[in-house]
Amino acid sequence: MHEPAASTTGLPRVTWLPQSLPADHPPVKSGGVGVLVVNLGTPDAPDQASVKAYLKEFLSDPRVIEIPAIIWQVILRGIILNTRPKKSAAAYAKVWTDRGSPLLAITQDQAQGLQARLGDSVMVRHAMRYGSPSIPAQLKALHEAGCERILLAPLYPQYCAATTATAVDKAAETLGEMRWQPALRTLPAYHDDPAYIDALEADVSRQLAALDFVPEVLLLSFHGMPLRTLHLGDPYHCQCRKTARLLSERLAARAEFAGLRIETTFQSRFGRAQWLEPATDDTLIAEGAKGTKRLAVAAPGFSADCVETLEELAIEGRDEFLEAGGTHYAVLSCLNTSAAGMDMLEAIVRRELSGWI
């Protein structure tokens, strides 16, 4: 196979000679490029047992709940996991589809659409940070399929430690268990990327024009986070505000939206801590009470529709606004697999794959 030769170091110098693989050599796939698109997660079914398992994983993540585990686990296991699954399961049941969780189905469609656009030079898979398919399983599957270079693409436009960072944490944890690791890149936040703002402008404009009423107010509702995350240095609040400002400027420049008032709010409060404000639910009630009759909501921080948009905004939000005095209410779809959304996703992924494909 090789013969040692003299070297200046006094150690044998190994010269490798080309040869064919032995007949019993296992097949090895290598040289491929992969993309793993990631979203938050979902229970396997809209029942209490499945939701409890999902919440246990989600709410045990120290990136999500920044309370010492010795204290938090007592609260989580003793109170929350015995009360919240029933309510959450009811919410999931309202939006569950023949394909299961809307978030999972849409993320799968985004991955398949991206695969079609990128072609055979890249292998695209999807994963959930919590639930199935998991990041570890999909990373290992990509590597076993021969992907030596993988782009981890968390589909969160605004960076947050509880979303983007925890996806990277899980990927790093997986790599730590692998002897032969693939090279890994991470899709950065794209809150102010022109391709993202272009997509939002195009898709929001299209949906507003298709409504059977003219809104007086457009709420841009982002997922909330505890206020302390801002003070600790998380850029999420600032990036949400910048997205809202850039989109608002685009819409304000369009003649068809003259007079449309645009407000930014934060939804999905949980627990007793102070959260980012103004709160979406409080704002819906306040708008109805002060005489706003026609209101639309967009959720630009969500890359795909999920229980927070389809149930919390579209069902609970509607009830809150109409009961407060409003008459017309609509929640716009997220970018999902719209033409504008897929154009944007392809553009930013191709950019991050530069040099690899």
C-alpha positions in Angstrom: 0.0 0.0 0.0 2.8 2.4 0.9 6.5 2.3 1.6 8.3 4.4 4.2 11.0 6.7 2.9 13.7 8.8 4.6 12.9 12.3 5.8 14.8 15.2 7.3 12.9 14.8 10.5 14.1 11.2 11.0 10.6 9.9 10.9 9.3 7.7 8.1 7.7 9.6 5.2 4.6 8.0 3.9 3.9 8.1 0.3 0.3 7.2 -0.6 -0.1 5.4 -3.9 -3.4 5.4 -5.9 -5.3 2.2 -5.7 -8.9 1.0 -6.1 -11.0 0.4 -3.0 -11.1 -3.1 -1.6 -14.2 -5.1 -2.6 -15.5 -5.1 0.9 -15.1 -1.3 1.5 -18.4 0.2 2.6 -19.9 2.9 0.3 -19.1 6.4 1.3 -21.0 9.4 0.1 -19.2 12.8 0.2 -18.9 16.2 -1.5 -22.5 17.2 -1.2 -24.1 20.5 -0.1 -27.1 20.6 2.2 -29.6 23.2 3.4 -31.6 22.6 6.6 -34.5 25.0 7.0 -35.7 25.2 10.7 -38.7 26.5 12.4 -39.8 26.5 16.0 -41.8 23.3 16.5 -45.2 21.7 17.0 -46.8 18.8 18.9 -47.4 15.6 17.0 -51.1 15.8 17.5 -53.7 18.3 18.9 -54.2 16.3 22.1 -53.2 16.9 25.7 -50.5 14.2 25.8 -48.8 15.3 22.7 -49.0 19.0 23.7 -47.6 18.2 27.1 -44.6 16.4 25.6 -44.0 19.3 23.3 -44.3 22.0 26.0 -42.0 20.0 28.3 -39.3 20.1 25.7 -39.9 23.7 24.7 -40.3 25.2 28.2 -37.3 23.2 29.5 -34.9 25.0 27.1 -32.8 27.5 29.2 -32.8 29.8 26.1 -36.6 30.1 26.3 -37.0 30.3 30.1 -34.1 32.1 31.7 -35.0 31.1 35.3 -32.6 28.7 37.3 -33.7 25.2 36.5 -33.9 24.2 40.1 -36.7 26.7 40.5 -38.3 26.6 37.1 -38.7 22.8 36.9 -40.7 22.8 40.0 -43.1 25.3 38.5 -43.1 23.7 35.1 -43.8 20.1 36.3 -46.0 21.0 39.3 -48.2 23.6 37.7 -47.8 24.5 34.0 -47.7 21.0 32.6 -50.8 20.1 34.6 -52.8 23.1 33.4 -51.6 24.5 30.1 -51.7 21.4 27.8 -55.5 21.3 27.9 -55.9 24.9 26.8 -53.1 24.7 24.2 -54.5 21.4 22.8 -57.8 23.2 22.2 -56.1 26.0 20.4 -54.2 23.5 18.1 -57.3 21.5 17.4 -58.9 24.7 15.9 -56.2 25.0 13.3 -55.1 21.4 12.7 -55.3 20.2 9.1 -55.4 16.9 7.2 -51.7 17.2 6.9 -51.3 17.9 10.6 -49.7 21.0 12.1 -49.9 24.0 9.7 -46.4 25.1 10.7 -44.9 21.7 9.9 -46.8 21.4 6.6 -45.8 24.9 5.5 -42.2 24.5 6.5 -42.1 21.2 4.6 -43.6 22.9 1.5 -41.0 25.7 1.8 -38.2 23.2 1.9 -39.6 21.3 -1.2 -40.1 24.6 -3.0 -36.6 25.6 -2.3 -35.3 22.2 -3.4 -37.0 22.7 -6.8 -35.5 26.1 -7.2 -32.0 25.1 -6.2 -31.9 21.9 -8.2 -29.8 18.8 -7.8 -26.7 20.6 -6.6 -28.1 21.0 -3.1 -30.1 18.7 -0.8 -32.8 20.5 1.2 -34.5 19.2 4.3 -36.6 20.7 7.1 -36.6 20.4 10.8 -38.3 21.6 14.0 -36.3 22.9 16.9 -38.9 21.1 19.2 -40.7 18.1 18.0 -40.2 16.2 14.8 -38.4 16.0 12.5 -35.6 17.1 14.8 -32.5 19.0 14.0 -30.1 16.2 15.1 -32.0 13.6 13.0 -32.0 15.8 9.9 -28.4 17.0 10.2 -27.2 13.4 10.5 -29.4 12.4 7.5 -27.9 15.1 5.4 -24.4 14.1 6.4 -25.1 10.4 5.7 -26.4 11.4 2.3 -23.0 12.9 1.5 -23.4 16.5 2.5 -20.1 17.7 3.8 -21.2 21.4 3.8 -24.5 22.4 5.4 -26.3 25.7 5.7 -28.4 25.8 8.8 -31.3 28.2 8.0 -33.5 29.2 11.0 -36.5 30.9 9.4 -36.6 33.8 11.9 -36.2 37.2 10.2 -35.4 38.9 13.6 -32.7 37.4 15.8 -33.7 36.2 19.2 -31.8 34.0 21.7 -34.9 32.0 22.3 -35.3 31.2 18.6 -32.2 31.5 16.4 -29.7 30.9 19.1 -31.3 27.8 20.4 -31.5 26.3 16.9 -27.7 26.9 16.6 -27.2 25.4 20.1 -28.9 22.2 19.1 -27.0 22.0 15.8 -23.7 22.5 17.7 -24.7 19.8 20.3 -25.3 17.4 17.4 -21.9 18.2 15.8 -20.3 17.5 19.2 -21.5 13.9 18.9 -20.2 13.4 15.4 -16.7 12.1 14.6 -16.8 13.2 11.0 -18.4 16.6 11.1 -19.8 18.6 8.1 -18.8 22.2 7.7 -21.7 24.4 9.0 -22.9 27.9 8.1 -25.8 29.7 9.7 -28.3 31.9 7.9 -28.1 35.3 9.7 -31.1 37.4 10.7 -32.6 39.1 7.7 -34.9 41.7 9.3 -33.7 44.6 7.1 -32.6 42.6 4.1 -34.0 44.3 0.9 -35.2 41.0 -0.4 -37.2 40.4 2.8 -38.7 44.0 2.8 -39.5 43.6 -0.9 -41.3 40.4 -0.2 -43.3 41.8 2.7 -44.3 44.9 0.6 -45.4 42.8 -2.3 -47.3 40.2 -0.3 -48.9 42.6 2.2 -50.0 44.9 -0.6 -51.5 42.1 -2.5 -53.5 40.8 0.4 -54.7 44.2 1.5 -55.9 45.0 -2.0 -57.9 41.7 -2.0 -59.9 42.5 1.2 -63.6 43.3 0.9 -63.1 46.4 3.1 -60.6 49.2 3.4 -58.7 49.0 6.7 -58.3 52.1 8.8 -55.5 50.5 10.8 -52.9 47.8 10.0 -51.3 46.2 13.0 -47.9 44.6 12.5 -47.9 42.0 15.2 -44.6 40.3 16.3 -44.1 37.5 18.8 -43.5 39.0 22.2 -40.5 38.4 24.5 -40.0 39.3 28.2 -38.8 42.9 28.5 -35.7 41.8 30.4 -34.3 40.2 27.2 -34.0 43.7 25.7 -32.1 44.9 28.8 -29.8 41.9 28.6 -28.8 42.8 25.1 -31.0 40.7 22.8 -31.5 42.7 19.5 -34.9 41.2 18.8 -37.0 44.3 19.8 -34.8 46.7 17.8 -34.9 44.4 14.8 -38.7 44.0 14.9 -39.0 47.8 15.1 -36.7 48.2 12.1 -38.7 45.7 10.1 -41.9 47.6 10.9 -40.4 50.9 10.1 -39.0 49.8 6.7 -42.3 48.1 5.7 -44.4 51.1 6.9 -42.3 53.4 4.8 -42.8 51.2 1.8 -46.6 51.1 2.3 -46.9 54.8 3.0 -45.3 55.6 -0.3 -48.1 53.7 -2.2 -51.0 55.9 -3.2 -53.6 53.1 -2.5 -52.7 53.1 1.2 -53.0 56.8 1.8 -54.5 57.4 5.2 -53.7 53.8 6.5 -52.4 54.1 10.0 -49.8 51.4 10.9 -49.0 50.3 14.4 -46.5 47.8 15.8 -47.5 45.4 18.6 -46.2 42.3 20.4 -48.3 39.2 21.0 -48.3 35.9 23.0 -47.6 37.1 26.5 -46.9 34.3 29.0 -46.5 34.4 32.7 -46.4 37.4 35.1 -43.2 39.0 33.8 -43.3 42.3 32.0 -43.2 41.8 28.2 -42.5 43.9 25.2 -45.2 46.4 24.6 -47.7 47.5 23.3 -49.5 44.2 23.5 -51.5 43.0 20.5 -54.5 41.9 22.5 -54.7 45.2 24.5 -54.3 47.2 21.3 -57.1 45.4 19.5 -59.4 46.1 22.4 -58.3 49.7 22.7 -58.8 50.3 18.9 -62.3 48.9 19.0 -63.2 50.9 22.1 -62.0 54.2 20.6 -64.0 53.8 17.4 -61.8 52.0 14.9 -64.1 49.9 12.8 -61.9 48.3 10.1 -58.6 46.7 11.0 -56.2 44.3 9.5 -53.3 42.4 11.1 -50.0 41.2 9.5 -47.4 39.1 11.3 -44.1 39.8 9.5 -42.0 38.1 12.1 -43.5 34.7 11.3 -42.2 33.0 8.2 -45.1 30.5 8.2 -48.6 30.5 9.6 -49.0 28.7 12.9 -51.2 28.5 16.0 -50.1 32.0 17.0 -51.4 33.5 13.7 -54.2 31.2 12.9 -55.8 30.9 16.3 -54.4 33.6 18.6 -54.7 36.4 15.9 -57.3 35.2 13.5 -59.8 33.7 16.1 -59.1 35.2 19.5 -58.0 38.5 18.0 -61.2 38.8 15.9 -63.4 38.2 19.0 -61.5 40.8 21.0 -61.8 43.5 18.3 -65.4 42.9 17.4 -66.5 42.7 21.0 -64.8 46.1 21.6 -66.8 47.7 18.8 -65.0 46.9 15.6 -67.0 45.7 12.5 -64.4 44.5 10.0 -61.3 42.4 10.8 -58.8 40.4 8.8 -55.5 38.6 9.5 -53.2 38.4 6.5 -51.3 35.2 5.7 -47.6 35.0 6.4 -45.2 34.8 3.5 -45.5 31.0 3.6 -45.0 29.6 0.1 -46.2 32.7 -1.7 -44.3 33.7 -4.9 -42.8 36.7 -3.0 -41.9 34.6 0.0 -40.2 31.9 -2.0 -38.3 34.4 -4.2 -37.0 36.0 -1.0 -36.0 32.6 0.5 -34.2 31.5 -2.6 -32.3 34.8 -2.8 -31.0 34.8 0.8 -30.2 31.1 0.7 -28.3 31.3 -2.5 -26.3 34.3 -1.1 -25.3 32.3 2.0 -24.3 29.3 -0.2 -22.0 31.5 -2.2 -18.7 29.6 -2.9 -20.4 26.3 -2.1 -22.5 26.1 -5.3 
